[in-house]
Each structure stands twice: as structure tokens, then as C-alpha cells.
């Protein structure tokens, strides 16, 4: 019996590691403001109120069920990651081509720009001062975040962000056109942080998680003169990765279109 229980615990741990949910919280205008507080209504799933012998499943059948769920979850996650890395390969190749002709497409500088933007934007959000990130975001996003921050002040809320870490940034969609104002790059961004709200009048905890948790998002950067600024943040669940493209119209560089490469993904 002890062995069965040990196997069961191991399976549960594997499920947790494989299918850890993507956290969608408030941070820097991303997420949904934390709908998942508490999981709602504990214990309601036991609807068949212990009648007689019941159909209680054996530990072995439970292990089999959980194992199937773990494999299905991991398979979906692996397939998703493979598609992201394919997008990244096509986009990175195109950026390297553009980099040889246009210094604003320098791959290393683009990655540095995303990293700087990530930390500046989180700082601006947590300090409720969007001006801190003004040089890193577009005018539209500046106005959007400013209005959200003002509303937080009205509600006496401070979004506490701590232990902020940028784990990974991968370009997964590139559009380069003759009109440079239409150039853009989508990045897959993975980060981690502590993310919760307090009342600015008394420091009382309101909502969120005091544990550091990871999250994944899509960030769109657009050209602004000779630099790049963040223009949009999308949650993973809000858009399918097939949305992202790696395209150049080739008119200013003599490149041929990269759409055929992208369609294969």
C-alpha cells in the first residue's frame, strides 16, 4: 500500500511540473487582473453523496487516469513550444538578413531593447508612474497604461511586483515593409515575478499571489524613428501563434518574400 501511495505522489508531482498553468495576473497592463482567485466553491465535485458501496475508483485506476492526463498535457505543451521555436527560427533568419542592410535591425540590440523595456515597464507600473517607461512604449500604449494607472489610484491600489526576472525573449513574427513606420516585431516573452495588490492607505493585502510565478506573453514592438517601442501586449490564450508572420516585401532591399517559409510552419 505504501508503494502505491508513493507512486501516486510521484505522478501528482509530474502532473504539476508538466502542466503548470500560465499565470495571468495584472503586471504592467498584461493579464486579466486575476480572475483565478481561489478556484471557486471547494468540494462541489463530489455530487454522488456517498450512497452505499459507491463506485470509488482504485488507486491503480486513478494513477492511470492521471498519467493519461499528464501525457496529454505535456504533448500539447511540447507541440506549442515546437511551433514557437519554428517561428523563432524563421524570424531570426529574416532579422539577420535585414541587419546586414539596416542597423536598426541589429539582433543583439533588439534583444537588449526588449530586456530594457521589460524592466522599465514593470517599474513604471508598480510605481504608478508611466512616465518612467515613456521612451519604451508607443503613444497609444502610454495613454492606455496611464488611464489604467489613474484608475488604480482612484481605487487606492498599488500593484506590488517583486523578484522580477526576464527568462526568455524570442522573436516569432517580423514584418518589414517599404514604409518603415509599419515595421514590427512580435516577441514571445517569458518572465517571472511576485504579483499582488495592496491598499495604498494602509498597506493591506487585496489580491494576487505572494509567490513568484512564471508567465508567458506576446509583445509587439514597432519602429519609432531610430528605435523600437512596445505597442501591444497579448496573452497567450488570446491569440493563436499562427497569427504571427515573418514577411518582407523586399522592395527596398531586393529580398524575396518570406511568406512561403512561414506557411510551412
C-alpha positions as CSV (number, residue, x, y, z in Angstrom):
1,X,0.0,0.0,0.0
2,X,2.9,2.3,0.8
3,X,4.4,1.7,-2.6
4,X,1.1,2.5,-4.4
5,X,0.8,5.7,-2.4
6,X,4.4,6.6,-3.3
7,X,3.7,6.1,-7.0
8,X,0.6,8.2,-6.7
9,X,2.5,11.1,-5.1
10,X,5.2,10.9,-7.9
11,X,2.5,11.0,-10.6
12,X,0.9,14.1,-9.0
13,X,4.3,15.8,-8.9
14,X,4.9,15.1,-12.5
15,X,1.5,16.4,-13.5
16,X,2.2,19.6,-11.6
17,X,5.6,20.1,-13.3
18,X,4.3,19.3,-16.8
19,X,1.1,21.2,-16.7
20,X,1.8,24.2,-14.5
21,X,-0.7,26.9,-15.6
22,X,0.3,30.1,-17.2
23,X,-0.4,32.8,-14.7
24,X,-2.4,35.7,-16.0
25,X,-2.3,38.5,-13.5
26,X,-2.1,42.2,-13.5
27,X,1.5,43.1,-14.2
28,X,2.2,46.0,-16.5
29,X,-1.2,46.0,-18.2
30,X,-0.9,42.4,-19.1
31,X,-3.1,39.5,-17.8
32,X,-6.6,39.8,-16.8
33,X,-6.4,41.3,-13.4
34,X,-6.5,37.9,-11.7
35,X,-9.7,36.0,-12.2
36,X,-8.4,32.9,-10.7
37,X,-8.6,33.8,-7.1
38,X,-9.4,30.7,-5.1
39,X,-10.9,28.3,-7.6
40,X,-14.5,28.9,-6.5
41,X,-16.6,26.6,-4.4
42,X,-14.5,23.9,-2.9
43,X,-15.6,20.3,-2.8
44,X,-18.6,20.6,-5.1
45,X,-17.4,17.9,-7.5
46,X,-18.5,15.1,-5.1
47,X,-22.0,15.1,-6.3
48,X,-22.9,11.5,-5.7
49,X,-23.4,11.7,-1.9
50,X,-21.8,8.5,-0.6
51,X,-24.7,6.2,-1.4
52,X,-24.0,2.6,-0.2
53,X,-20.9,1.0,-1.8
54,X,-20.3,3.8,-4.3
55,X,-18.0,3.5,-7.3
56,X,-14.8,4.7,-5.6
57,X,-12.0,4.1,-8.1
58,X,-9.0,2.1,-7.1
59,X,-5.6,3.7,-6.7
60,X,-4.3,2.0,-9.8
61,X,-7.2,3.4,-12.0
62,X,-6.5,6.8,-10.5
63,X,-2.8,6.6,-11.4
64,X,-3.7,5.5,-15.0
65,X,-6.2,8.4,-15.4
66,X,-3.7,11.0,-14.1
67,X,-0.9,9.5,-16.2
68,X,-3.0,9.9,-19.4
69,X,-3.9,13.5,-18.4
70,X,-0.2,14.2,-17.8
71,X,0.8,12.8,-21.2
72,X,-1.9,14.7,-23.0
73,X,-1.0,18.0,-21.3
74,X,2.7,17.5,-21.9
75,X,2.0,16.6,-25.6
76,X,0.1,19.9,-26.1
77,X,2.8,22.0,-24.4
78,X,5.6,20.3,-26.4
79,X,3.7,20.9,-29.7
80,X,3.2,24.5,-28.8
81,X,6.9,25.0,-27.9
82,X,7.9,23.4,-31.2
83,X,5.7,25.8,-33.2
84,X,7.1,28.7,-31.3
85,X,10.7,27.7,-32.0
86,X,9.9,27.2,-35.7
87,X,8.5,30.8,-35.8
88,X,11.6,32.0,-34.0
89,X,13.9,30.3,-36.5
90,X,12.2,31.9,-39.5
91,X,12.0,35.3,-37.8
92,X,15.6,35.3,-36.6
93,X,16.9,34.4,-40.0
94,X,15.0,37.3,-41.5
95,X,16.3,39.7,-38.9
96,X,19.8,38.6,-39.6
97,X,19.2,39.4,-43.3
98,X,17.8,42.8,-42.5
99,X,20.6,43.5,-40.1
100,X,23.2,43.5,-42.9
101,X,21.5,46.4,-44.6
102,X,19.7,48.3,-41.9
103,X,21.4,48.9,-38.5
104,X,18.0,49.3,-36.7
105,X,17.5,45.5,-37.2
106,X,20.6,44.6,-35.3
107,X,19.6,41.4,-33.5
108,X,21.7,41.9,-30.3
109,X,20.4,45.5,-29.9
110,X,16.8,44.4,-30.4
111,X,17.2,41.8,-27.7
112,X,18.7,44.4,-25.4
113,X,15.9,46.8,-26.2
114,X,13.3,44.2,-25.2
115,X,15.0,43.5,-21.9
116,X,15.4,47.1,-21.0
117,X,11.7,47.7,-21.9
118,X,10.6,44.7,-19.8
119,X,12.2,46.0,-16.6
120,X,11.3,49.7,-17.2
121,X,7.7,49.0,-17.9
122,X,7.3,46.8,-14.8
123,X,8.9,49.5,-12.7
124,X,6.6,52.2,-14.1
125,X,3.6,50.0,-13.5
126,X,4.5,49.1,-9.9
127,X,5.4,52.8,-9.1
128,X,2.2,54.0,-10.8
129,X,4.3,56.4,-12.9
130,X,4.1,55.6,-16.6
131,X,6.5,58.4,-17.4
132,X,9.3,56.1,-16.2
133,X,8.6,54.0,-19.3
134,X,7.7,56.8,-21.7
135,X,10.7,56.2,-24.0
136,X,10.0,52.5,-24.2
137,X,6.3,52.4,-25.3
138,X,4.2,53.9,-28.1
139,X,1.9,56.8,-27.6
140,X,-1.2,54.6,-27.8
141,X,0.2,52.2,-25.1
142,X,1.3,55.2,-23.0
143,X,-2.2,56.5,-22.9
144,X,-3.7,53.1,-22.2
145,X,-1.4,52.5,-19.3
146,X,-1.8,56.0,-18.0
147,X,-5.5,55.6,-17.8
148,X,-5.2,52.2,-16.1
149,X,-2.8,53.6,-13.5
150,X,-5.0,56.6,-12.8
151,X,-7.9,54.2,-12.2
152,X,-5.7,52.2,-9.8
153,X,-5.1,55.4,-7.9
154,X,-8.8,56.1,-7.7
155,X,-9.3,52.6,-6.2
156,X,-6.3,53.1,-3.9
157,X,-4.5,50.1,-5.4
158,X,-0.8,49.5,-5.8
159,X,0.3,46.6,-7.9
160,X,3.4,45.2,-6.0
161,X,5.8,43.5,-8.4
162,X,8.9,41.9,-6.8
163,X,11.6,39.4,-7.8
164,X,11.1,40.4,-11.5
165,X,13.0,38.2,-13.9
166,X,13.0,38.1,-17.7
167,X,13.6,34.4,-18.5
168,X,13.3,34.3,-22.3
169,X,12.6,36.5,-25.3
170,X,12.2,35.0,-28.8
171,X,11.2,37.0,-32.0
172,X,8.4,35.0,-33.6
173,X,7.0,37.5,-36.1
174,X,8.7,40.1,-38.3
175,X,7.2,42.5,-40.8
176,X,9.4,44.7,-42.8
177,X,7.9,47.0,-45.4
178,X,9.0,49.9,-47.5
179,X,7.1,52.3,-45.2
180,X,9.3,51.9,-42.1
181,X,6.5,53.1,-39.8
182,X,4.8,49.8,-40.5
183,X,7.7,47.6,-39.5
184,X,7.1,45.5,-36.4
185,X,8.4,42.5,-34.4
186,X,6.4,40.2,-32.2
187,X,8.3,38.6,-29.3
188,X,7.4,35.6,-27.2
189,X,8.3,36.8,-23.7
190,X,8.6,34.6,-20.6
191,X,9.1,36.1,-17.2
192,X,8.5,35.5,-13.5
193,X,7.7,37.7,-10.6
194,X,5.7,38.2,-7.4
195,X,2.5,40.0,-8.3
196,X,-0.2,41.2,-5.9
197,X,-2.2,44.3,-4.9
198,X,-2.2,46.3,-1.7
199,X,-4.2,49.3,-0.5
200,X,-2.2,52.5,-0.6
201,X,-3.9,53.8,2.5
202,X,-2.9,51.1,4.9
203,X,-0.8,48.6,3.1
204,X,-3.4,45.9,3.4
205,X,-3.2,43.0,1.0
206,X,-6.1,43.0,-1.5
207,X,-5.4,40.2,-4.1
208,X,-2.8,38.4,-6.1
209,X,0.0,36.0,-5.3
210,X,2.9,36.5,-2.9
211,X,4.7,33.6,-4.5
212,X,6.9,34.2,-7.5
213,X,5.2,32.7,-10.6
214,X,6.0,32.5,-14.2
215,X,4.0,33.8,-17.1
216,X,4.2,33.9,-20.9
217,X,3.0,36.8,-23.2
218,X,3.4,38.1,-26.7
219,X,4.9,41.6,-27.0
220,X,4.7,43.7,-30.2
221,X,7.4,46.2,-30.9
222,X,7.1,48.9,-33.6
223,X,9.6,51.2,-35.2
224,X,9.7,54.7,-33.8
225,X,12.3,56.8,-35.7
226,X,15.6,55.0,-35.0
227,X,14.5,52.8,-32.1
228,X,11.8,50.3,-31.2
229,X,8.9,50.7,-28.7
230,X,6.4,48.4,-27.2
231,X,3.0,48.9,-28.8
232,X,0.9,45.9,-27.5
233,X,0.8,43.1,-25.0
234,X,-1.3,40.0,-25.8
235,X,-1.9,37.0,-23.5
236,X,-1.0,33.5,-24.8
237,X,-4.6,32.3,-24.6
238,X,-5.9,35.4,-26.6
239,X,-4.3,34.6,-29.9
240,X,-3.1,31.5,-31.8
241,X,0.6,31.6,-32.7
242,X,-0.3,31.0,-36.4
243,X,-1.3,34.7,-36.3
244,X,2.4,35.7,-36.4
245,X,4.2,36.1,-39.7
246,X,7.8,36.8,-40.9
247,X,7.5,38.9,-44.0
248,X,9.4,41.5,-46.0
249,X,8.0,43.0,-49.2
250,X,11.6,43.2,-50.4
251,X,11.0,46.4,-52.3
252,X,13.8,48.4,-50.6
253,X,16.3,45.5,-50.3
254,X,15.7,43.3,-53.2
255,X,14.7,40.4,-50.8
256,X,12.1,38.0,-51.9
257,X,9.1,37.5,-49.7
258,X,9.4,35.1,-46.8
259,X,5.7,34.1,-46.7
260,X,6.4,30.7,-48.2
261,X,8.7,29.8,-45.3
262,X,6.1,30.9,-42.8
263,X,3.3,28.9,-44.4
264,X,5.2,25.7,-43.9
265,X,5.1,26.2,-40.1
